[in-house]
Amino acid sequence: MLIQIWTFGAGTAGVWRISAVNEAGGWKDRTTVEDMDLAVRASLKGWKFVYVGDLKVSFSVLMTFIKNITNEKSTKF
């Protein structure tokens, strides 16, 4: 399962399956609410969403995760 992580303002973040983003037409920067635009397009394609309001992740854990993904991608080519 491939995922993409975007961080939004105010300390929030979204985790998306790359296939959901691609099927919905990708990230469009033509609007001021890019995350909501993508969510609407993905939901129209049948993707479901889960909100986890009580999940807390340390910033260092997130950065380690991103570093590992980046290293993984760079060693595959």
The first five atom37 places (N, CA, C, CB, O) and aatype in JSON, in Angstrom:
{
  "aatype": [12, 10, 9, 5, 9, 17, 16, 13, 7, 0, 7, 16, 0, 7, 19, 17, 1, 9, 15, 0, 19, 2, 6, 0, 7, 7, 17, 11, 3, 1, 16, 16, 19, 6, 3, 12, 3, 10, 0, 19, 1, 0, 15, 10, 11, 7, 17, 11, 13, 19, 18, 19, 7, 3, 10, 11, 19, 15, 13, 15, 19, 10, 12, 16, 13, 9, 11, 2, 9, 16, 2, 6, 11, 15, 16, 11, 13],
  "atom_mask": [
    [1, 1, 1, 1, 1],
    [1, 1, 1, 1, 1],
    [1, 1, 1, 1, 1],
    [1, 1, 1, 1, 1],
    [1, 1, 1, 1, 1],
    [1, 1, 1, 1, 1],
    [1, 1, 1, 1, 1],
    [1, 1, 1, 1, 1],
    [1, 1, 1, 0, 1],
    [1, 1, 1, 1, 1],
    [1, 1, 1, 0, 1],
    [1, 1, 1, 1, 1],
    [1, 1, 1, 1, 1],
    [1, 1, 1, 0, 1],
    [1, 1, 1, 1, 1],
    [1, 1, 1, 1, 1],
    [1, 1, 1, 1, 1],
    [1, 1, 1, 1, 1],
    [1, 1, 1, 1, 1],
    [1, 1, 1, 1, 1],
    [1, 1, 1, 1, 1],
    [1, 1, 1, 1, 1],
    [1, 1, 1, 1, 1],
    [1, 1, 1, 1, 1],
    [1, 1, 1, 0, 1],
    [1, 1, 1, 0, 1],
    [1, 1, 1, 1, 1],
    [1, 1, 1, 1, 1],
    [1, 1, 1, 1, 1],
    [1, 1, 1, 1, 1],
    [1, 1, 1, 1, 1],
    [1, 1, 1, 1, 1],
    [1, 1, 1, 1, 1],
    [1, 1, 1, 1, 1],
    [1, 1, 1, 1, 1],
    [1, 1, 1, 1, 1],
    [1, 1, 1, 1, 1],
    [1, 1, 1, 1, 1],
    [1, 1, 1, 1, 1],
    [1, 1, 1, 1, 1],
    [1, 1, 1, 1, 1],
    [1, 1, 1, 1, 1],
    [1, 1, 1, 1, 1],
    [1, 1, 1, 1, 1],
    [1, 1, 1, 1, 1],
    [1, 1, 1, 0, 1],
    [1, 1, 1, 1, 1],
    [1, 1, 1, 1, 1],
    [1, 1, 1, 1, 1],
    [1, 1, 1, 1, 1],
    [1, 1, 1, 1, 1],
    [1, 1, 1, 1, 1],
    [1, 1, 1, 0, 1],
    [1, 1, 1, 1, 1],
    [1, 1, 1, 1, 1],
    [1, 1, 1, 1, 1],
    [1, 1, 1, 1, 1],
    [1, 1, 1, 1, 1],
    [1, 1, 1, 1, 1],
    [1, 1, 1, 1, 1],
    [1, 1, 1, 1, 1],
    [1, 1, 1, 1, 1],
    [1, 1, 1, 1, 1],
    [1, 1, 1, 1, 1],
    [1, 1, 1, 1, 1],
    [1, 1, 1, 1, 1],
    [1, 1, 1, 1, 1],
    [1, 1, 1, 1, 1],
    [1, 1, 1, 1, 1],
    [1, 1, 1, 1, 1],
    [1, 1, 1, 1, 1],
    [1, 1, 1, 1, 1],
    [1, 1, 1, 1, 1],
    [1, 1, 1, 1, 1],
    [1, 1, 1, 1, 1],
    [1, 1, 1, 1, 1],
    [1, 1, 1, 1, 1]
  ],
  "atom_positions": [
    [[0.85, -1.17, 0.0], [0.0, 0.0, 0.0], [0.9, 1.24, 0.0], [-0.97, -0.01, 1.22], [1.66, 1.44, 0.94]],
    [[0.82, 2.04, -1.0], [1.57, 3.28, -1.07], [0.73, 4.4, -0.5], [2.0, 3.6, -2.52], [-0.48, 4.46, -0.73]],
    [[1.36, 5.3, 0.24], [0.62, 6.42, 0.82], [1.36, 7.71, 0.55], [0.41, 6.23, 2.33], [2.56, 7.72, 0.27]],
    [[0.65, 8.78, 0.64], [1.22, 10.12, 0.51], [0.8, 10.9, 1.73], [0.76, 10.83, -0.82], [-0.36, 10.84, 2.14]],
    [[1.71, 11.63, 2.33], [1.39, 12.44, 3.5], [1.52, 13.9, 3.13], [2.33, 12.09, 4.7], [2.53, 14.34, 2.58]],
    [[0.48, 14.65, 3.43], [0.53, 16.09, 3.27], [0.3, 16.72, 4.63], [-0.52, 16.6, 2.24], [-0.55, 16.26, 5.39]],
    [[1.04, 17.75, 4.93], [0.78, 18.48, 6.15], [0.05, 19.75, 5.77], [2.09, 18.79, 6.94], [0.41, 20.42, 4.8]],
    [[-0.97, 20.06, 6.52], [-1.77, 21.25, 6.29], [-1.47, 22.24, 7.42], [-3.29, 20.9, 6.22], [-0.73, 21.91, 8.35]],
    [[-2.03, 23.41, 7.36], [-1.82, 24.41, 8.39], [-2.38, 23.97, 9.73], [0.0, 0.0, 0.0], [-3.13, 23.0, 9.8]],
    [[-2.01, 24.68, 10.77], [-2.52, 24.47, 12.12], [-2.21, 23.09, 12.68], [-4.01, 24.69, 12.13], [-2.96, 22.58, 13.52]],
    [[-1.13, 22.48, 12.25], [-0.7, 21.22, 12.82], [-1.52, 20.01, 12.42], [0.0, 0.0, 0.0], [-1.52, 19.0, 13.12]],
    [[-2.22, 20.09, 11.31], [-3.01, 18.95, 10.85], [-2.29, 18.26, 9.7], [-4.43, 19.4, 10.42], [-1.37, 18.82, 9.11]],
    [[-2.71, 17.05, 9.4], [-2.09, 16.31, 8.3], [-3.11, 15.35, 7.71], [-0.83, 15.54, 8.78], [-4.09, 14.99, 8.35]],
    [[-2.86, 14.95, 6.48], [-3.7, 13.97, 5.84], [-2.84, 12.85, 5.29], [0.0, 0.0, 0.0], [-1.73, 13.1, 4.8]],
    [[-3.32, 11.65, 5.35], [-2.63, 10.49, 4.79], [-3.53, 9.92, 3.72], [-2.28, 9.41, 5.9], [-4.68, 9.56, 3.98]],
    [[-3.02, 9.83, 2.52], [-3.82, 9.39, 1.36], [-3.15, 8.21, 0.69], [-4.0, 10.54, 0.35], [-1.93, 8.11, 0.67]],
    [[-3.95, 7.32, 0.15], [-3.43, 6.29, -0.74], [-3.12, 6.99, -2.06], [-4.46, 5.09, -0.93], [-3.92, 7.78, -2.56]],
    [[-1.98, 6.7, -2.62], [-1.6, 7.33, -3.89], [-2.62, 6.98, -4.97], [-0.19, 6.88, -4.32], [-2.93, 7.81, -5.82]],
    [[-3.14, 5.76, -4.94], [-4.14, 5.37, -5.94], [-5.4, 6.21, -5.83], [-4.48, 3.89, -5.8], [-6.04, 6.5, -6.84]],
    [[-5.78, 6.61, -4.62], [-6.97, 7.47, -4.45], [-6.71, 8.85, -5.03], [-7.35, 7.58, -2.95], [-7.57, 9.41, -5.71]],
    [[-5.54, 9.4, -4.76], [-5.19, 10.72, -5.29], [-5.16, 10.68, -6.82], [-3.8, 11.2, -4.75], [-5.72, 11.56, -7.48]],
    [[-4.52, 9.66, -7.37], [-4.44, 9.54, -8.83], [-5.81, 9.35, -9.46], [-3.54, 8.38, -9.22], [-6.13, 9.98, -10.47]],
    [[-6.63, 8.49, -8.86], [-7.96, 8.23, -9.42], [-8.85, 9.47, -9.36], [-8.63, 7.08, -8.68], [-9.71, 9.67, -10.22]],
    [[-8.63, 10.3, -8.35], [-9.43, 11.52, -8.21], [-8.92, 12.66, -9.1], [-9.42, 11.97, -6.76], [-9.53, 13.73, -9.14]],
    [[-7.82, 12.44, -9.8], [-7.32, 13.46, -10.72], [-6.12, 14.22, -10.22], [0.0, 0.0, 0.0], [-5.69, 15.19, -10.84]],
    [[-5.56, 13.79, -9.1], [-4.34, 14.42, -8.58], [-4.61, 15.66, -7.75], [0.0, 0.0, 0.0], [-5.75, 16.11, -7.6]],
    [[-3.53, 16.21, -7.23], [-3.58, 17.41, -6.4], [-3.68, 18.62, -7.31], [-2.34, 17.52, -5.46], [-2.8, 18.84, -8.14]],
    [[-4.73, 19.4, -7.15], [-4.94, 20.59, -7.99], [-4.71, 21.83, -7.14], [-6.37, 20.6, -8.6], [-5.32, 21.99, -6.08]],
    [[-3.85, 22.71, -7.6], [-3.59, 23.93, -6.84], [-4.37, 25.12, -7.37], [-2.12, 24.24, -6.86], [-4.01, 26.27, -7.12]],
    [[-5.44, 24.85, -8.09], [-6.23, 25.92, -8.69], [-7.21, 26.55, -7.69], [-7.0, 25.38, -9.88], [-7.92, 27.5, -8.04]],
    [[-7.26, 26.04, -6.49], [-8.21, 26.51, -5.49], [-7.5, 26.79, -4.18], [-9.33, 25.49, -5.29], [-6.37, 26.36, -3.98]],
    [[-8.14, 27.51, -3.29], [-7.55, 27.78, -1.98], [-7.87, 26.68, -0.98], [-8.05, 29.12, -1.44], [-7.39, 26.71, 0.15]],
    [[-8.65, 25.71, -1.37], [-9.0, 24.59, -0.49], [-8.66, 23.27, -1.19], [-10.52, 24.62, -0.1], [-9.52, 22.43, -1.43]],
    [[-7.36, 23.12, -1.51], [-6.91, 21.97, -2.29], [-7.28, 20.64, -1.64], [-5.42, 22.04, -2.49], [-7.69, 19.7, -2.32]],
    [[-7.14, 20.56, -0.31], [-7.42, 19.31, 0.39], [-8.91, 18.95, 0.3], [-6.99, 19.4, 1.85], [-9.25, 17.78, 0.13]],
    [[-9.77, 19.94, 0.43], [-11.21, 19.67, 0.34], [-11.6, 19.34, -1.09], [-12.01, 20.89, 0.84], [-12.45, 18.48, -1.32]],
    [[-11.0, 20.01, -2.05], [-11.26, 19.72, -3.46], [-10.93, 18.26, -3.77], [-10.44, 20.66, -4.36], [-11.71, 17.56, -4.4]],
    [[-9.75, 17.82, -3.31], [-9.35, 16.43, -3.52], [-10.29, 15.47, -2.81], [-7.91, 16.21, -3.04], [-10.66, 14.44, -3.37]],
    [[-10.68, 15.79, -1.59], [-11.58, 14.92, -0.82], [-12.93, 14.76, -1.52], [-11.78, 15.48, 0.59], [-13.48, 13.66, -1.55]],
    [[-13.46, 15.84, -2.06], [-14.74, 15.77, -2.76], [-14.61, 14.92, -4.02], [-15.25, 17.18, -3.13], [-15.45, 14.05, -4.27]],
    [[-13.56, 15.17, -4.8], [-13.38, 14.39, -6.03], [-13.17, 12.91, -5.72], [-12.2, 14.93, -6.84], [-13.69, 12.05, -6.44]],
    [[-12.4, 12.6, -4.67], [-12.16, 11.2, -4.3], [-13.45, 10.54, -3.81], [-11.08, 11.11, -3.2], [-13.72, 9.38, -4.14]],
    [[-14.25, 11.27, -3.04], [-15.5, 10.68, -2.54], [-16.48, 10.43, -3.7], [-16.16, 11.61, -1.49], [-17.23, 9.46, -3.67]],
    [[-16.46, 11.29, -4.7], [-17.31, 11.06, -5.88], [-16.87, 9.82, -6.66], [-17.28, 12.29, -6.8], [-17.66, 9.22, -7.39]],
    [[-15.6, 9.44, -6.5], [-15.09, 8.22, -7.13], [-15.3, 6.98, -6.26], [-13.6, 8.38, -7.45], [-14.92, 5.88, -6.64]],
    [[-15.92, 7.17, -5.08], [-16.24, 6.03, -4.23], [-15.27, 5.76, -3.09], [0.0, 0.0, 0.0], [-15.45, 4.78, -2.35]],
    [[-14.25, 6.59, -2.92], [-13.32, 6.4, -1.82], [-13.97, 6.79, -0.51], [-12.03, 7.21, -2.05], [-14.75, 7.75, -0.46]],
    [[-13.66, 6.07, 0.55], [-14.2, 6.33, 1.89], [-13.1, 6.94, 2.76], [-14.74, 5.01, 2.54], [-11.92, 6.74, 2.51]],
    [[-13.51, 7.68, 3.77], [-12.57, 8.38, 4.64], [-12.79, 7.99, 6.09], [-12.72, 9.9, 4.48], [-13.9, 7.66, 6.5]],
    [[-11.72, 8.03, 6.85], [-11.78, 7.76, 8.28], [-11.15, 8.94, 8.99], [-11.06, 6.41, 8.65], [-10.03, 9.35, 8.67]],
    [[-11.86, 9.48, 9.96], [-11.32, 10.57, 10.78], [-10.91, 9.98, 12.12], [-12.37, 11.72, 10.97], [-11.71, 9.32, 12.79]],
    [[-9.67, 10.21, 12.5], [-9.17, 9.73, 13.8], [-8.76, 10.97, 14.58], [-7.97, 8.71, 13.63], [-7.65, 11.48, 14.42]],
    [[-9.65, 11.44, 15.42], [-9.43, 12.7, 16.12], [-8.51, 12.63, 17.32], [0.0, 0.0, 0.0], [-7.97, 13.65, 17.74]],
    [[-8.33, 11.46, 17.87], [-7.52, 11.37, 19.09], [-6.12, 10.82, 18.85], [-8.22, 10.5, 20.09], [-5.42, 10.47, 19.8]],
    [[-5.71, 10.73, 17.61], [-4.39, 10.21, 17.27], [-3.36, 11.32, 17.43], [-4.36, 9.65, 15.83], [-3.55, 12.43, 16.92]],
    [[-2.29, 11.02, 18.13], [-1.21, 12.0, 18.32], [0.09, 11.36, 17.85], [-1.1, 12.46, 19.81], [0.41, 10.24, 18.24]],
    [[0.81, 12.08, 17.03], [2.08, 11.59, 16.49], [3.15, 12.63, 16.78], [1.98, 11.29, 14.96], [2.97, 13.81, 16.48]],
    [[4.22, 12.19, 17.34], [5.35, 13.07, 17.6], [5.94, 13.53, 16.27], [6.43, 12.36, 18.46], [6.0, 12.76, 15.32]],
    [[6.36, 14.78, 16.21], [6.94, 15.31, 14.98], [8.17, 14.51, 14.59], [7.29, 16.8, 15.14], [8.42, 14.29, 13.4]],
    [[8.96, 14.08, 15.57], [10.17, 13.31, 15.26], [9.82, 11.97, 14.62], [11.0, 13.08, 16.53], [10.54, 11.49, 13.74]],
    [[8.71, 11.35, 15.05], [8.27, 10.1, 14.45], [7.87, 10.35, 13.0], [7.09, 9.49, 15.24], [8.24, 9.57, 12.11]],
    [[7.14, 11.42, 12.75], [6.73, 11.76, 11.39], [7.95, 12.02, 10.51], [5.82, 12.99, 11.4], [8.0, 11.53, 9.38]],
    [[8.91, 12.76, 11.01], [10.1, 13.06, 10.2], [10.91, 11.8, 9.92], [10.98, 14.1, 10.92], [11.46, 11.66, 8.83]],
    [[10.99, 10.88, 10.88], [11.68, 9.61, 10.66], [10.97, 8.81, 9.57], [11.77, 8.79, 11.96], [11.61, 8.23, 8.7]],
    [[9.65, 8.79, 9.63], [8.85, 8.08, 8.63], [9.11, 8.67, 7.24], [7.34, 8.15, 8.97], [9.35, 7.93, 6.29]],
    [[9.06, 9.99, 7.13], [9.28, 10.65, 5.84], [10.71, 10.38, 5.34], [9.02, 12.18, 5.96], [10.91, 10.14, 4.16]],
    [[11.68, 10.44, 6.25], [13.07, 10.17, 5.87], [13.21, 8.74, 5.33], [14.01, 10.38, 7.08], [13.88, 8.52, 4.32]],
    [[12.58, 7.78, 5.99], [12.66, 6.39, 5.54], [12.02, 6.21, 4.18], [11.99, 5.47, 6.56], [12.55, 5.49, 3.33]],
    [[10.88, 6.85, 3.95], [10.22, 6.75, 2.65], [11.11, 7.36, 1.57], [8.85, 7.46, 2.67], [11.26, 6.8, 0.49]],
    [[11.7, 8.52, 1.86], [12.57, 9.2, 0.91], [13.78, 8.33, 0.56], [13.02, 10.55, 1.46], [14.14, 8.19, -0.6]],
    [[14.39, 7.75, 1.59], [15.55, 6.87, 1.36], [15.15, 5.64, 0.56], [16.18, 6.45, 2.69], [15.9, 5.19, -0.31]],
    [[13.97, 5.09, 0.86], [13.5, 3.91, 0.15], [13.32, 4.21, -1.33], [12.19, 3.42, 0.76], [13.71, 3.42, -2.18]],
    [[12.71, 5.37, -1.63], [12.47, 5.74, -3.04], [13.78, 5.96, -3.77], [11.6, 7.01, -3.12], [13.92, 5.55, -4.93]],
    [[14.76, 6.61, -3.11], [16.0, 6.93, -3.81], [16.86, 5.7, -4.06], [16.79, 7.95, -3.01], [17.69, 5.7, -4.97]],
    [[16.69, 4.64, -3.27], [17.5, 3.44, -3.48], [16.89, 2.48, -4.49], [17.71, 2.72, -2.18], [17.54, 1.51, -4.88]],
    [[15.67, 2.73, -4.92], [15.01, 1.84, -5.87], [15.37, 2.15, -7.31], [13.53, 1.91, -5.7], [15.02, 1.38, -8.2]],
    [[16.05, 3.26, -7.56], [16.35, 3.65, -8.94], [17.78, 3.46, -9.28], [15.97, 5.06, -9.17], [18.19, 3.75, -10.4]]
  ]
}
